[in-house]
């Protein structure tokens, strides 16, 4: 009897830890972080290790300025997390060119360690699946931006980008503190 209780306890603990630790692993991306021109939240972006069906190519435009061409044959995911203070206001912007992929950018506000308080689809609608203007095809660079304010009880901010098959480019990412 004691052995079955111990097994049950171990299973329960493993299941309780999974949502906190997450099953996905992410690695820092110097290429993506180099595209962040204004980073008032000091966010550090990472690429999903489970996303094995993509190729990232750095394309230099002039001098040290570059953009990233991301060819996705399976999935691509990117995320960054930063601490926040209630009442701070930020402008988030992405400059993209979407050839034929479906990049969706989401941001959410959290109470650590694992309580999601608010969740938004950048330039779109939440849903299953979410929809966003960033998924539309653009031959030219388009800058999308939104402004948000952190609320009482929120101590962290999570930014994610996910895409399925296709090609898109990222030129610039900004997170700017506004008064």
C-alpha positions in Angstrom: 0.0 0.0 0.0 2.8 2.4 0.9 4.5 1.7 -2.4 1.4 2.6 -4.5 1.1 5.9 -2.5 4.8 6.7 -3.2 4.3 6.0 -6.9 1.2 8.1 -7.0 3.1 10.9 -5.2 6.0 10.8 -7.7 3.6 10.9 -10.7 1.7 13.8 -9.1 5.0 15.8 -8.6 6.2 15.1 -12.1 2.9 16.3 -13.6 2.9 19.4 -11.3 6.4 20.4 -12.4 5.8 20.0 -16.2 3.7 23.2 -16.7 6.3 25.2 -14.8 9.4 23.9 -16.6 7.8 23.6 -20.0 8.6 20.8 -22.4 10.1 23.2 -25.0 13.8 24.2 -24.7 15.1 27.4 -26.2 18.6 28.6 -27.1 19.7 32.2 -27.2 19.7 33.8 -30.7 22.4 36.4 -31.2 21.0 37.1 -34.7 17.5 37.9 -33.4 18.8 39.9 -30.5 20.9 41.9 -32.9 17.7 43.0 -34.6 16.4 44.6 -31.4 17.3 48.3 -31.8 15.4 49.6 -28.8 15.1 47.2 -25.9 13.8 49.1 -22.8 12.6 45.8 -21.2 16.0 44.2 -21.7 14.3 41.2 -23.3 16.5 38.3 -24.5 15.1 36.4 -27.4 15.6 32.6 -27.8 14.8 30.1 -30.6 13.0 26.9 -29.9 15.3 23.9 -30.0 12.3 21.7 -31.0 11.9 23.7 -34.1 14.2 21.8 -36.4 12.7 22.5 -39.8 14.1 26.0 -40.6 17.1 27.8 -42.0 18.0 31.3 -40.8 20.1 33.4 -43.2 21.6 36.8 -42.3 21.4 39.2 -45.2 23.5 42.4 -44.9 21.9 45.5 -46.3 24.6 48.1 -45.6 27.5 48.1 -43.3 26.5 46.2 -40.1 22.8 46.5 -40.8 21.2 43.2 -41.6 17.9 41.4 -41.8 17.1 37.7 -41.3 15.5 35.5 -43.9 13.8 32.6 -42.2 12.8 29.7 -44.4 10.6 27.3 -42.5 9.9 23.7 -43.7 8.3 22.6 -40.4 7.9 25.0 -37.5 9.8 28.0 -36.1 9.4 29.4 -32.6 11.0 32.3 -30.8 10.4 33.7 -27.3 11.7 36.2 -24.8 10.8 37.0 -21.3 11.5 40.1 -19.2 10.5 41.5 -15.8 8.0 44.4 -15.6 6.8 46.9 -13.2 3.1 47.9 -12.9 2.1 51.1 -14.6 4.9 51.1 -17.2 3.8 51.7 -20.8 5.7 50.3 -23.8 5.5 50.4 -27.6 6.2 47.1 -29.3 7.1 47.1 -33.0 8.2 44.5 -35.6 9.4 45.2 -39.1 8.6 42.2 -41.3 8.3 41.1 -44.8 6.1 37.9 -45.2 6.6 36.1 -48.5 4.4 33.0 -47.9 4.7 31.9 -44.2 2.3 32.5 -41.3 4.2 34.2 -38.5 2.1 35.0 -35.5 3.4 37.2 -32.7 1.9 36.9 -29.2 2.6 38.7 -25.9 1.4 38.0 -22.5 1.6 39.2 -18.9 2.4 36.9 -16.0 2.6 36.6 -12.2 5.5 34.3 -11.6 6.1 31.5 -11.5 3.3 30.3 -13.7 0.1 32.3 -13.7 -0.9 33.9 -17.0 -2.9 37.0 -16.4 -3.4 38.5 -19.9 -2.7 37.2 -23.4 -2.7 39.0 -26.8 -2.2 38.3 -30.5 -0.1 41.1 -31.9 -2.1 42.9 -34.6 -4.7 40.3 -34.6 -7.3 38.2 -32.7 -6.8 35.5 -30.1 -8.4 32.2 -31.1 -7.7 28.7 -32.0 -5.8 29.3 -34.2 -5.1 33.0 -33.7 -5.2 35.4 -36.7 -3.0 38.3 -37.3 -2.1 40.9 -40.0 1.5 39.6 -39.7 0.3 36.4 -41.5 -0.7 38.3 -44.6 1.8 38.3 -47.5 3.8 41.5 -48.0 6.5 42.0 -50.7 7.7 45.2 -49.0 8.8 45.9 -45.4 5.9 46.6 -43.1 6.3 47.9 -39.5 3.6 46.8 -37.1 3.2 48.3 -33.7 1.1 48.2 -30.6 1.2 50.0 -27.2 0.6 48.2 -23.9 0.6 49.0 -20.2 1.6 46.7 -17.4 -1.0 46.3 -14.6 -0.8 45.7 -10.9 0.1 42.1 -10.1 2.0 41.5 -13.3 5.7 40.9 -12.8 6.8 39.5 -16.2 6.2 39.9 -19.9 6.5 37.0 -22.5 6.9 37.7 -26.2 6.6 34.8 -28.7 6.7 34.3 -32.5 5.6 31.1 -34.1 5.4 30.2 -37.8 4.7 27.2 -39.9 6.0 26.5 -43.4 7.1 29.3 -45.7 9.5 32.2 -45.9 9.5 35.5 -43.9 12.0 38.2 -43.1 12.6 40.2 -39.9 14.4 43.5 -40.1 13.8 45.2 -36.7 12.2 44.6 -33.3 11.7 47.4 -30.8 10.4 47.6 -27.2 10.3 51.2 -26.2 9.3 52.7 -22.9 6.8 55.5 -23.5 5.7 58.3 -21.0 
